[in-house]
Amino acid sequence: MFALIIQSKQVKACGGSILTEAGKKFLVCNEPSGWIPATGSPFTGNIGGDAKIFSSFEEAEWFAKNWQGHPWYVRPGKRFEVIEVKPKFKQIPDGYEPV
C-alpha cells in the first residue's frame, strides 16, 4: 500500500498575493463525498486515515503525473513522493463489564 505527497506549484490569489508557496507539500486524500478522485490536504508529517491509498507504487506514480489537483489552490508540480505505508491500529475499549 502506498500514499502520495505532492509538491504544489505557486498559486496566487486574485489580488496577486501568494496563496500557496511553490514546493508546499500536500497529502493526497480521499474526498469525503466522493465526487472527485482526490483532494489535497496540507502535509503535516502524519499520514491520517483519510489518505488516498494506492495498491502499487506504479499506480501512485501514474496518479501523481496525471492528477490536476483539488482544491483550486493545490496545483501539482512535477515533484512528488510515493511512500509505502501499512495500516496503523489503536486499541479502543469494546464496551464495559460489571465489576
C-alpha angles and dihedrals in degrees: 000000000000138000126202132225117187130193113227128225117237113284122196127204121234091268092055098254116133112258098174121026117225109262096026108149123234128186112226106235138180112264105239096227093040097227092130131033095249147339132216124243123187108265111239098174094270126098104213131196091266093066116122105245123209124201095222141023089242093053091052091045092051090049092050092052095047106033114109095202136243141251101035094255091060109081111170115227126197094274121086141145126227109204125194110229139180128202116274119209131194126202115247131179114267099207128294138282127212118261 
